Amino acid sequence: MNEIKRIAVLTSGGDAPGMNAAIRAVVRSGISRGLEVFGVIRGYEGLIGNEIKQLLSADVSNIIQTGGTILKTARSEEFMTAAGRLKAFENLKNQDIEGLIVIGGDGSFAGASQFAIEHNFPVVGIPGTIDNDLYGTDYTIGYDTALNTVVDAVDKIRDTASSHNRIFFVEVMGREAGFIALRSGIASGAEAILIPEVEGQLKKLMKTMAGRGKIKKSSIIIVAEGEREASIWEMADLVRKEIPGSDIRVSILGHIQRGGRPTAYDRVSASRMGIAATEALISHQYNVMIGLVNNKISLVPLSQTIKMHKEVNRDLLAIVDLLT
């Protein structure tokens, strides 16, 4: 195998706090190993548009503490086509770039895996998504920060809930996964937590609220946005009917969960993963995702991480049953 001398890094999909720490680690670990490192602006869209520039150590100074991504990110419909991926490949080859690091989630990795297979191009993935829903890693970059953002917001909402004897339904991100809802709900002492992975929660919620309405006037109910049994507004209406006269409010936290300064844990994890991704390319370990399992770096085939489903922690579900 030829020695890799030039690599590129891009961020794709939704932004996540800690992506900049990963970019910084890729750039500086690559330079320290004698590589030239390039940044792709706007993800796969920028790869197709040849928005590629060399990054020096100074270019990633003072970014470890910032949210978002200095490389920007974008959805790319064109990269979903063979013609679009061919353009991306030709742009990389024209600049003699021999390896690509993709920071993103399952959709980003699906595109990366297909690109790698079609063009026999070395690719390594770094899991960057607040949803923490990628198979093969215990934590994804941004998840810990999002959790802390949610808990901080819910703590503030509870002050109002207690002061006014209100029931708050709080929707958190998690279109297809309840990892944010589950942990943030436990951490914030929510009276109920509803996630897409568990069936029959609505009936249980109604029973719980009917009992609690007689002894506690304020409650926090955490709902993942992907909850399938009913919308958060429908749930609020059902509880309002179950507890006549109750003061019920709905709060949707939305995109504040994506932003903000990354926690120390996300900064360190992203730095470890960025260095590991560079080392994987140098050592010819291609088409893998860098994961953290039991706080140790692991390498998982990209094909596996996009095909396998990550299960929620059943121990945490048991904790919910005991504490709510």
C-alpha positions in Angstrom: 0.0 0.0 0.0 1.2 3.5 -0.8 2.0 5.8 2.1 -0.7 8.4 2.7 0.6 11.9 2.6 -2.5 14.1 2.1 -5.8 13.8 3.9 -9.0 15.8 4.0 -11.6 16.2 6.7 -15.2 17.3 6.5 -18.3 17.6 8.7 -21.7 16.4 7.5 -25.3 16.3 8.6 -26.4 18.1 11.7 -23.8 20.0 13.7 -22.8 18.8 17.1 -20.8 20.5 19.9 -17.3 19.0 19.8 -16.9 18.8 16.0 -14.4 21.6 16.1 -12.3 19.7 18.7 -12.3 16.7 16.4 -11.2 18.9 13.4 -8.5 20.4 15.5 -7.2 16.9 16.5 -7.2 15.7 12.9 -5.3 18.7 11.7 -2.7 18.8 14.4 -2.1 15.0 14.7 -1.9 14.8 10.9 0.7 17.6 10.7 2.7 16.1 13.5 2.9 12.9 11.5 4.1 14.7 8.4 0.8 14.9 6.6 -0.8 17.7 4.7 -4.3 18.2 5.9 -7.2 19.8 4.0 -10.6 21.0 5.1 -13.7 20.6 3.0 -16.2 23.4 3.4 -19.9 22.5 3.6 -19.6 18.7 3.7 -20.3 16.6 0.7 -21.8 19.6 -1.1 -18.4 21.3 -0.8 -16.6 18.1 -1.9 -18.6 18.2 -5.1 -18.0 21.9 -5.5 -14.3 21.6 -4.9 -14.4 23.8 -1.8 -11.2 22.4 -0.4 -8.5 24.3 1.3 -5.3 23.3 3.2 -5.4 23.7 7.0 -2.4 24.7 9.1 -2.1 24.4 12.8 -2.9 28.1 13.3 -6.2 27.6 11.4 -7.5 25.5 14.2 -6.4 27.7 17.1 -9.0 28.7 19.6 -11.8 26.5 18.3 -11.8 23.6 20.8 -14.3 25.6 23.0 -16.7 26.6 20.2 -19.9 24.8 19.1 -20.9 24.2 15.6 -18.3 23.5 12.9 -15.8 25.9 11.4 -15.9 23.7 8.2 -19.7 24.3 7.9 -22.1 21.5 7.0 -24.8 21.0 4.5 -27.2 18.3 3.1 -26.2 17.2 -0.4 -28.8 15.5 -2.7 -26.2 15.4 -5.5 -23.9 13.3 -3.4 -26.6 10.7 -3.3 -26.1 10.1 -7.0 -23.3 8.2 -8.6 -22.5 11.3 -10.8 -22.2 13.5 -7.7 -19.9 11.0 -6.0 -17.7 10.8 -9.1 -17.3 14.6 -9.1 -16.2 14.4 -5.4 -13.7 11.7 -6.2 -12.2 13.6 -9.1 -11.8 16.7 -7.0 -9.9 14.7 -4.3 -7.7 13.0 -6.9 -6.9 16.3 -8.6 -5.5 17.6 -5.4 -3.6 14.3 -4.7 -5.7 13.7 -1.5 -5.4 10.1 -0.6 -7.7 9.7 2.5 -10.9 11.3 3.8 -12.2 11.7 7.4 -15.9 12.2 7.7 -17.4 13.6 11.0 -21.1 13.0 11.1 -24.0 10.6 11.7 -25.6 7.5 10.1 -26.6 9.4 6.9 -23.1 10.8 6.5 -21.6 7.4 7.0 -24.0 5.7 4.5 -22.7 8.2 1.9 -19.1 7.7 3.0 -19.4 3.9 2.8 -20.9 4.0 -0.7 -18.2 6.5 -1.9 -15.4 4.3 -0.5 -16.7 1.2 -2.2 -17.4 2.8 -5.6 -14.0 4.5 -5.8 -11.8 2.3 -3.6 -11.1 5.4 -1.6 -9.8 5.3 2.0 -12.4 6.7 4.4 -12.6 6.9 8.2 -15.7 8.1 10.1 -15.9 10.0 13.4 -19.3 9.8 15.1 -20.6 13.3 15.5 -24.3 13.5 16.4 -26.1 14.7 19.5 -28.6 11.7 19.1 -25.9 9.1 20.2 -27.7 6.6 18.0 -24.8 5.0 16.1 -24.0 1.4 16.6 -20.5 0.6 17.7 -19.8 3.4 20.1 -21.0 4.2 23.6 -20.9 7.9 23.0 -21.0 10.2 20.0 -19.5 13.7 19.8 -22.1 16.3 21.0 -24.3 13.9 23.0 -22.9 14.9 26.4 -23.2 18.6 25.7 -26.8 18.2 24.5 -27.7 16.3 27.6 -26.3 19.0 29.8 -28.2 21.6 27.8 -31.5 19.8 28.2 -31.0 19.2 31.9 -30.1 22.9 32.5 -33.3 23.9 30.6 -35.5 21.5 32.4 -34.2 22.6 35.8 -35.3 26.1 34.9 -38.7 25.0 33.6 -39.2 23.0 36.9 -38.8 26.3 38.9 -41.8 27.7 37.0 -43.7 24.4 37.2 -43.3 24.2 40.9 -44.1 27.9 41.5 -47.4 27.7 39.5 -48.4 24.1 40.1 -48.0 23.4 36.3 -47.5 20.2 34.4 -44.9 20.7 31.7 -44.5 18.5 28.6 -40.9 19.1 27.3 -40.0 17.8 23.9 -36.3 17.0 23.2 -34.5 15.9 20.1 -34.5 12.3 19.0 -36.4 11.7 15.8 -35.8 8.0 15.8 -34.0 7.4 19.1 -34.7 8.2 22.7 -31.1 8.4 24.1 -31.3 12.2 24.9 -34.8 11.9 26.4 -33.9 8.8 28.5 -30.7 10.2 30.2 -31.8 13.8 30.5 -35.1 12.6 32.0 -33.4 10.6 34.7 -30.9 13.4 35.4 -33.6 16.0 35.7 -35.9 13.9 37.8 -38.8 13.8 35.3 -42.0 12.3 36.4 -42.4 10.5 33.1 -40.2 9.8 30.0 -41.5 8.8 26.6 -39.2 7.4 23.9 -39.8 5.8 20.5 -38.1 2.5 21.5 -40.8 1.6 24.1 -44.4 0.7 23.4 -47.4 1.3 25.6 -46.0 4.4 27.3 -49.1 6.6 26.7 -51.4 4.3 28.7 -48.8 4.1 31.5 -48.5 7.9 31.4 -52.2 8.4 31.8 -52.3 6.0 34.8 -49.3 7.7 36.4 -50.7 11.2 35.9 -54.2 10.2 37.2 -52.5 9.1 40.5 -50.1 12.0 40.7 -52.8 14.6 40.1 -54.1 13.9 43.6 -50.8 14.3 45.4 -48.5 16.5 43.3 -49.6 19.5 41.3 -46.5 20.0 39.3 -44.7 17.5 37.0 -42.1 17.4 34.2 -42.8 14.9 31.3 -39.9 14.4 28.9 -40.9 13.4 25.4 -38.6 12.4 22.5 -39.6 14.1 19.3 -39.9 10.7 17.6 -42.4 9.3 20.0 -44.9 7.4 17.9 -48.0 6.9 20.0 -49.1 10.5 20.0 -47.8 14.0 19.4 -46.7 16.0 22.5 -49.8 18.3 22.0 -52.1 15.3 21.9 -50.6 14.0 25.1 -51.0 17.3 26.8 -54.7 17.4 25.8 -55.3 13.8 27.1 -53.8 14.7 30.5 -55.8 17.9 30.6 -58.9 15.8 30.3 -57.7 13.3 32.8 -56.9 16.0 35.4 -59.6 18.7 35.0 -58.5 22.2 36.0 -54.8 21.3 35.6 -52.5 24.0 34.2 -50.6 22.2 31.4 -47.9 23.7 29.2 -45.8 22.4 26.3 -42.1 23.4 25.8 -40.2 22.4 22.7 -36.5 22.9 23.3 -35.6 22.6 19.6 -32.2 23.6 18.2 -30.7 25.0 21.4 -29.8 21.4 22.0 -27.4 21.4 19.1 -25.4 24.5 20.0 -23.3 25.8 22.8 -19.8 25.3 24.2 -19.0 21.6 24.3 -18.5 20.0 27.7 -15.0 18.8 28.8 -16.1 15.2 28.1 -17.0 16.0 24.5 -13.8 18.0 23.9 -11.6 15.2 25.2 -13.6 12.4 23.4 -13.5 14.4 20.1 -9.8 14.9 20.5 -9.2 11.2 21.1 -11.4 10.2 18.1 -9.7 12.8 15.8 -6.3 11.5 16.6 -7.4 7.9 16.2 -9.0 8.6 12.8 -5.7 10.1 11.5 -3.8 7.1 12.9 -6.2 4.7 11.2 -5.6 6.2 7.8 -1.8 6.2 8.3 -1.9 2.5 9.3 -4.2 1.6 6.3 -7.2 0.8 8.4 -9.9 2.0 6.0 -13.7 2.3 5.8 -14.1 2.1 9.6 -15.7 4.3 12.2 -13.8 5.4 15.3 -15.8 4.5 18.4 -15.5 4.7 22.2 -16.5 1.4 23.9 -15.9 1.2 27.7 -13.9 4.4 27.3 -11.5 2.8 24.9 -11.0 3.5 21.2 -12.5 0.9 18.9 -12.7 0.5 15.1 -16.0 -0.6 13.6 -16.6 -1.3 9.9 -18.7 1.5 8.4 -21.0 -1.1 6.8 -21.7 -2.5 10.3 -22.4 0.8 12.0 -25.0 1.8 9.3 -26.7 -1.5 9.2 -26.9 -2.4 12.9 -29.4 -0.9 15.3 -28.2 0.6 18.6 -30.4 -0.5 21.5 -31.3 1.7 24.4 -29.8 0.7 27.8 -32.3 -1.6 29.5 -30.7 -0.9 32.9 -31.6 2.8 32.4 -35.2 1.8 31.5 -35.4 -0.1 34.7 -34.1 2.9 36.6 -37.0 5.0 35.1 -39.5 2.5 36.3 -38.1 2.6 39.8 -37.8 6.4 40.1 -40.8 7.8 38.3 
